[in-house]
Amino acid sequence: MLWFEAIQPKTRIIYIGESFIEDVLVRGKFPSDSAIGPADIPAWGAWTDKPENVKSEPEHMSHWHLSLSDQP
């Protein structure tokens, strides 16, 4: 879903948190503080083709949001 939104012309930037959101979505791993530790998620991988407008930001912690342009 984030990839789809990131490639839309009106999407300026998508901020994701530098926490479990980044671990799961970008690294393809369980969160480091989970019971299993930072192990690979089965049948899931790292997000190797992450668009440049998807940014990890510490201020966004455990959530994500997108910023849209009002230009056509």
C-alpha angles and dihedrals in degrees: 000000000000091000090051092049092045093058094051114109093233095053109101100177141341117213119204127184124256092235135070088331091064093040093054103034102035105025098032091227137122111257113278091238094052122109091257094044126220095331124148115271108241114251090005129097143188116291097250097168096048109157116245092243092066106091132183111223126178092218091064094060110169102002143058136215138176132227117216129201120233090213119104 
